[in-house]
Structure formats: structure tokens, C-alpha cells
Amino acid sequence: RPFLTHRRRRRLFGSVSEFSVPGTSVMSVSATDADDPKTENAYLSYSIIGQESIPASAVTKTMFGINNQTGAIYTRDVGLDREVVKSFRLKLQIADMGGMGLTSEGVAIIHVSDINNHAPQFSPASYSMIAVENRKDYEIGRVNVTDRDDHGTRNWEAKYFITNDPDGLFAISTDPATNQGVLTVVKPLDFEAQDEYTLILMVENVSPLSNKAPNLPVSTATVAVTVVNENEAPHFREDPIKIVVPESVDPGTLLTNNIAFDPDNSDLRYEFSRDPESWLDIDRDTGDISARRAFNMRSPHVKNNIYIAVVKVTDADGMSSTASVVITLKETNDFPPQLLPLSGSVCKGAGRKRSGLVVTA
């Protein structure tokens, strides 16, 4: 009696790509016979006596043949589609005496392997997302695709592209578990500069698309991104604010103005958080800085002719910023000379060549 060479295994396994043409080689089986190989008793014949598709009844026509002399299994019909049938169970028979003698049976499981014959498709094809200005490196939403190819394979895995983001403000990556496209903001957005973006996305598989795939255009999706305004702190136009002024400046003299602005166009309020000599005034509404009184170079708060104050600006929502006010003082001639000593004496009748009284100022 003949036996399959792999009789210790209850089943044999092979695979074939979907949409293989008739005559494609799938696998080979072999058998042995203990009879004298020189007699007809050892002359073996192979045949397929049963075919079952998995899922059952998905395919009823005979899809496989076997070479009765070599045991080579091959496809004999068209229509292998992995999305329809996952595998086949073939019941094999091996007979000696050229097919007229003793027989043995075996089972071959043929798996239908996937080719990339389905391009990913966005579903749906339009999305709305919200982004907050001044933030980066965070997810704002996900897009979905469908793909009928084998889940988890490179034929199924999607790659996403943004076609109209020249400044590189956004990025999109693939979630390997769900195959979704994950859209992120990678550079801070500015609501005041642009409050809405319309992104065009494209998708393709990691593996190249098979020529068996339908000739369809590349799937695209539209994402409308609305930028939400986030209250920003007001900004000083320069920090530190540098002023050069004579120490004897007249009270009320304007020293500088237009020192800050608010990106959100909020009303601003100004004050000094540090002015140790109380030499300065500031208009709470405009931020104009003026001299309250004359400065004094000899103040202990003046170092190397520099006096430093700190100004604070606050918007209507309580967001604030501070800046240093660095005032360089120019000394003025505000002290007349004095004679020293204020009195003295000389000898009466002293000659011209003799020293008289010496005074200093």
C-alpha cells in the first residue's frame, strides 16, 4: 500500500497567490510504496478526489488539478480571489498499480495569499478639525480609510501625504493598529495671521499596487482645520527699553512711548512694578513714560550712570508681561564752584615777590 512521504503529518500545506493564471504551480506531494519498484505494484498514481472551499461553498468549480505521475498540484481555472475564499481543502488519493491497486488518502490545505489589488479609499472623504494657536506637536484628529486587502500586511497598510502644506505646519502618520491617518500640528499656528486651513490628503499602500487592481484615481480627502484663538500675553516692542536722558530732565518730559502691543488687540493697562526712586510716571492707558522729577546721579540706585526700573503691561484677560527700563543718565553741570577757604589773611606791606593768599575752588 502506498503512503504519503509526509504521512506523519495529518495535513500538507501550500499557498497560491490570488488571481493566479491556470497552470500556476502550487505545491507537490510525494508517496512511497514498499513493493518492488520494478513491478506495477509500486507504480503510483495521484488524484484529487475532493475539494472544499473555506468559507464553505464560496467556490464550487474545480480550481486545482494534480499531475497523476509527479504529484504536482497546479491551478486549473481562473477566479482565485482571497476576498471571496481564504483557502481550499483538497482530499488526495494515491493508488499503486497505476491507479488500479491499493490506495491511501491525504489532505492538502491550500491558502490563497493576498496581492495588493485594492487601493485604500478614504471613508469619509471630508473632515473638520480644530487646532489651538501657539501649540505644536499634538494630534488634532484622524482620518479613516478602507482596504479589502489582508489586514495587517503591507498590502493593507496605508501611507498618507499632505499635498498642500508648503510651510510644513502639519504632519500625518499611520496608526499601525487601526490604519488611520493621525494628523498633527508640528509648528505653532497664529490665529491672527490665518484662522483656517484646507488640507488635501492622499493615501496609498506601503506595497505597490498590483496590475490586477481596478484602474481608479488615487483617493483624496479634504480636511478643514479651524484655528482657535488663544489669548496671548501682550508683547513689548523691545526688552530692555533703553532711554538716554540728562539727570536734570524737567518733570513731565516724555521719555518714550508706544512700548507694547497685544496680538489679540485687547485693551492694555500699564504700571511700574519697580521704580525705587519714584522718578517715573506712566500713563495707565497708553504706556507713555515720562519723568516725574529730576534724576540724581548720586542715588544709590544708579550704578555706572544707569538706573533700572521694571514696567508691567496687562491685557483685559489678566495676561501680563514685564520689561526692564534701562535709563542711562547724562551728568549735567548743576553745582557751581565754591572758593576754599572762604577767608584768609596776608601780611601788610609784603612785597610783590612774596607769596600772597592762595584760594581753591
C-alpha positions, 0 to 999 in steps of 0.5 A: 500500500502506498503512503504519503512521504509526509504521512506523519503529518495529518495535513500538507500545506501550500499557498497560491497567490490570488488571481493566479493564471491556470497552470500556476504551480502550487505545491507537490506531494510525494508517496512511497510504496514498499513493493518492488519498484520494478513491478506495477505494484509500486507504480503510483498514481495521484488524484484529487478526489475532493475539494472544499472551499473555506468559507464553505461553498464560496467556490464550487468549480474545480480550481486545482488539478494534480499531475497523476505521475509527479504529484504536482498540484497546479491551478486549473481555472481562473477566479482565485480571489482571497476576498471571496475564499481564504483557502481550499481543502483538497482530499488526495488519493494515491493508488499503486498499480497505476491507479488500479491497486491499493490506495491511501488518502491525504489532505492538502490545505491550500491558502490563497495569499493576498496581492495588493489589488485594492487601493485604500479609499478614504471613508469619509472623504471630508473632515473638520478639525480644530487646532489651538494657536501657539501649540505644536506637536499634538494630534488634532484628529484622524482620518479613516480609510478602507482596504479589502486587502489582508489586514495587517500586511503591507498590502493593507497598510496605508501611507498618507501625504499632505499635498498642500502644506508648503510651510510644513505646519502639519504632519500625518502618520499611520496608526499601525493598529487601526490604519488611520491617518493621525494628523498633527500640528508640528509648528505653532499656528497664529490665529491672527495671521490665518484662522483656517486651513484646507488640507488635501490628503492622499493615501496609498499602500506601503506595497505597490499596487498590483496590475490586477487592481481596478484602474481608479484615481488615487483617493483624496480627502479634504480636511478643514482645520479651524484655528482657535484663538488663544489669548496671548500675553501682550508683547513689548516692542523691545526688552530692555527699553533703553532711554538716554536722558540728562539727570536734570530732565524737567518733570513731565518730559516724555521719555518714550512711548508706544512700548507694547502691543497685544496680538489679540488687540485687547485693551492694555493697562500699564504700571511700574512694578519697580521704580525705587526712586519714584522718578517715573510716571506712566500713563495707565492707558497708553504706556507713555513714560515720562519723568516725574522729577529730576534724576540724581546721579548720586542715588544709590540706585544708579550704578555706572550712570544707569538706573533700572526700573521694571514696567508691567503691561496687562491685557483685559484677560489678566495676561501680563508681561514685564520689561526692564527700563534701562535709563542711562543718565547724562551728568549735567553741570548743576553745582557751581564752584565754591572758593576754599577757604572762604577767608584768609589773611596776608601780611601788610606791606609784603612785597610783590615777590612774596607769596600772597593768599592762595584760594581753591575752588 
